[in-house]
Amino acid sequence: MQRLVTPSAQLSVRGLLTIHSAPSALRRHIDWAIQNIVGADAQVNWQPQSLIVGTFKTKCQWRGRGGSGAEIASTLRSWHYLNFEVLEENGNGGELFRFTPELGLHRAVTDLSGAVLLNEFAINNVMQKAFDEDSIRQGLLQAMGTAWDIELERFRSAGMGEPARLHAI
C-alpha cells in the first residue's frame, strides 16, 4: 500500500517580480515565460515606464515551488534589455535576484526583513582577494549588491512624484 504524502508548506514559496523596464516588443514573451514558470495565476499588468522612452514596467506577485525565483531570473536575464528584481520568500527569509544590462545578475540571500545576508564563504572570499582596506570595502559592497541597488533605485522611485490625496471623512 502506498502512503499518501501532502506537500509541505515549506515547499511552497511566494515571490514578487518587479520589472522596472522592458521594451514593448518583449512584453508578450515575458508574460508567457512567467506564466510557464509559476502558472497562469500570475497576473502581469504593464504600465509605461517614464524613465526610458518606449519601455514598460510591472509588478507581479506569485506563489510556486522553491527555486521558482531563480528560474524566473535565469529566464529573464536572457533578454539583455531588462532591468528587474525577483524576490522569493520562504518561512526563513529568501533569495533576491537583481539584474541590469550593465551589471548583469546578482543573487543574494535575505533574512525575514529583506536584508541581504553575507555568509562565511562570501566574507572569506573578499578577505582572500583584498590587499587593503579599500579593496575589502569594495568587495563587501559587491557581495551585498550595492551597485545593483544604486542602479535600480532610480526606477524604484520613478512615478512617486505625485502627492497622495487625502480625503476628509
CORLIN-V642628 format. One record per pair of residues at least 12 apart in sequence whose ideal C-beta (glycine too) atoms are under 8 Angstrom apart, sorted by sequence separation. I is the first residue (numbers start at 1). J is the second residue. D is the distance in whole Angstrom. If there is no record, write none. Layout:
# CORLIN-V642628
i: [I | I]
j: [J | J]
d: [D | D]
This chain:
# CORLIN-V642628
i: [46 | 85 | 95 | 96 | 127 | 31 | 45 | 73 | 85 | 95 | 96 | 126 | 30 | 44 | 72 | 84 | 85 | 95 | 96 | 125 | 126 | 84 | 94 | 95 | 44 | 83 | 93 | 94 | 126 | 17 | 43 | 69 | 82 | 83 | 93 | 123 | 126 | 42 | 69 | 70 | 83 | 93 | 96 | 125 | 27 | 69 | 82 | 93 | 42 | 68 | 81 | 92 | 96 | 123 | 41 | 67 | 80 | 89 | 122 | 41 | 66 | 77 | 118 | 15 | 39 | 76 | 87 | 22 | 38 | 66 | 73 | 93 | 38 | 39 | 69 | 70 | 72 | 118 | 34 | 38 | 69 | 73 | 118 | 22 | 37 | 70 | 77 | 87 | 21 | 34 | 69 | 77 | 116 | 20 | 27 | 116 | 21 | 24 | 38 | 21 | 23 | 24 | 37 | 23 | 24 | 73 | 22 | 23 | 21 | 22 | 37 | 38 | 73 | 21 | 22 | 37 | 21 | 22 | 108 | 19 | 20 | 70 | 108 | 19 | 34 | 37 | 18 | 19 | 33 | 106 | 18 | 19 | 17 | 18 | 19 | 17 | 18 | 33 | 106 | 16 | 17 | 33 | 16 | 17 | 103 | 16 | 17 | 103 | 15 | 16 | 30 | 14 | 15 | 98 | 14 | 15 | 100 | 103 | 14 | 15 | 30 | 96 | 99 | 102 | 13 | 29 | 98 | 12 | 13 | 98 | 100 | 12 | 13 | 30 | 100 | 12 | 13 | 15 | 26 | 11 | 15 | 98 | 11 | 13 | 17 | 26 | 10 | 13 | 26 | 15 | 19 | 22 | 23 | 22 | 21 | 22 | 21 | 21 | 22 | 19 | 20 | 19 | 20 | 19 | 20 | 18 | 17 | 18 | 85 | 17 | 18 | 83 | 16 | 17 | 83 | 16 | 17 | 15 | 16 | 15 | 83 | 15 | 14 | 15 | 13 | 14 | 13 | 13 | 15 | 10 | 10 | 13 | 9 | 57 | 57 | 51 | 51 | 49 | 51 | 50 | 49 | 50 | 20 | 21 | 20 | 20 | 20]
j: [58 | 97 | 107 | 108 | 139 | 44 | 58 | 86 | 98 | 108 | 109 | 139 | 44 | 58 | 86 | 98 | 99 | 109 | 110 | 139 | 140 | 99 | 109 | 110 | 60 | 99 | 109 | 110 | 142 | 34 | 60 | 86 | 99 | 100 | 110 | 140 | 143 | 60 | 87 | 88 | 101 | 111 | 114 | 143 | 46 | 88 | 101 | 112 | 62 | 88 | 101 | 112 | 116 | 143 | 62 | 88 | 101 | 110 | 143 | 63 | 88 | 99 | 140 | 38 | 62 | 99 | 110 | 46 | 62 | 90 | 97 | 117 | 63 | 64 | 94 | 95 | 97 | 143 | 60 | 64 | 95 | 99 | 144 | 49 | 64 | 97 | 104 | 114 | 49 | 62 | 97 | 105 | 144 | 49 | 56 | 145 | 51 | 54 | 68 | 52 | 54 | 55 | 68 | 55 | 56 | 105 | 55 | 56 | 55 | 56 | 71 | 72 | 107 | 56 | 57 | 72 | 57 | 58 | 144 | 56 | 57 | 107 | 145 | 57 | 72 | 75 | 57 | 58 | 72 | 145 | 58 | 59 | 58 | 59 | 60 | 59 | 60 | 75 | 148 | 59 | 60 | 76 | 60 | 61 | 147 | 61 | 62 | 148 | 61 | 62 | 76 | 61 | 62 | 145 | 62 | 63 | 148 | 151 | 63 | 64 | 79 | 145 | 148 | 151 | 63 | 79 | 148 | 63 | 64 | 149 | 151 | 64 | 65 | 82 | 152 | 65 | 66 | 68 | 79 | 65 | 69 | 152 | 66 | 68 | 72 | 81 | 66 | 69 | 82 | 72 | 76 | 79 | 81 | 81 | 81 | 82 | 82 | 83 | 84 | 82 | 83 | 83 | 84 | 84 | 85 | 84 | 84 | 85 | 152 | 85 | 86 | 151 | 85 | 86 | 152 | 86 | 87 | 86 | 87 | 87 | 155 | 88 | 88 | 89 | 88 | 89 | 89 | 90 | 94 | 90 | 91 | 94 | 91 | 155 | 158 | 154 | 155 | 155 | 158 | 158 | 158 | 159 | 152 | 155 | 155 | 156 | 158]
d: [5 | 7 | 6 | 5 | 8 | 5 | 6 | 5 | 5 | 7 | 8 | 3 | 7 | 5 | 5 | 8 | 8 | 6 | 5 | 8 | 6 | 5 | 8 | 7 | 5 | 7 | 7 | 5 | 8 | 7 | 7 | 5 | 6 | 5 | 5 | 8 | 6 | 5 | 7 | 7 | 7 | 5 | 8 | 8 | 6 | 3 | 7 | 6 | 5 | 6 | 6 | 7 | 7 | 8 | 7 | 8 | 5 | 8 | 5 | 7 | 8 | 5 | 7 | 8 | 8 | 7 | 7 | 8 | 4 | 7 | 4 | 7 | 7 | 7 | 7 | 7 | 8 | 6 | 6 | 4 | 6 | 7 | 7 | 8 | 7 | 7 | 8 | 7 | 5 | 8 | 6 | 5 | 5 | 7 | 6 | 6 | 7 | 6 | 6 | 5 | 6 | 7 | 6 | 6 | 6 | 6 | 6 | 8 | 4 | 6 | 5 | 7 | 8 | 7 | 7 | 6 | 6 | 8 | 7 | 8 | 6 | 8 | 5 | 6 | 7 | 7 | 8 | 5 | 8 | 4 | 8 | 8 | 8 | 5 | 8 | 7 | 8 | 5 | 5 | 7 | 5 | 7 | 7 | 8 | 6 | 6 | 7 | 6 | 7 | 8 | 7 | 7 | 5 | 6 | 7 | 8 | 6 | 6 | 5 | 7 | 7 | 8 | 8 | 7 | 7 | 7 | 4 | 6 | 6 | 8 | 5 | 7 | 7 | 8 | 7 | 7 | 5 | 7 | 6 | 6 | 5 | 6 | 6 | 7 | 6 | 7 | 8 | 7 | 7 | 8 | 8 | 8 | 5 | 7 | 8 | 5 | 7 | 5 | 8 | 6 | 4 | 7 | 6 | 5 | 7 | 6 | 7 | 5 | 6 | 8 | 8 | 8 | 8 | 5 | 6 | 8 | 8 | 6 | 5 | 6 | 6 | 4 | 8 | 6 | 5 | 6 | 6 | 5 | 8 | 7 | 6 | 7 | 8 | 7 | 8 | 7 | 6 | 8 | 5 | 6 | 7 | 6 | 6 | 7 | 3 | 7 | 8]
